[in-house]
């Protein structure tokens, strides 16, 4: 299992399962299990509460985790 974390600014907002849309300075945490299942979590920078991004995701090759994580940051940060 590997977890990657990045901070970014979401001016347009990011949908979560728990509270709906959040925006501002956010931290994306992606965790890739050995079977390729991805867990996508997001939080306000410095906050304790962590939210889940909707959906179920699996990578074909766990070595793609880094690329998928960076793609998500780029998509969520765009203005």
MOHU-V371838 format. One line per field, one symbol per residue. ss: DSSP state (2 for helix, 1 for strand, 0 for the rest). phi: phi as a letter, one per 40 degrees, with the letter a starting at -180 (. if undefined). psi: psi as a letter, one per 20 degrees, with the letter a starting at -180 (. if undefined). A space follows every 50 residues. Layout:
# MOHU-V371838
ss: ???
phi: ???
psi: ???
This chain:
# MOHU-V371838
ss: 01111111111111110001111111111111000011111111000000 11000011000222222222222222200
phi: .bbbbababbccgbcbccbgcbahcbbcbbbbcccgcbbbbaacdgcccb bbcchbbaccbdccdcccdcccdccccdb
psi: pppqpqqrpohiqppqhgjbpqrborppoppprhjipppoqqqqpiqhpp qppqrpqpqhpiiiggggghggggghhq.
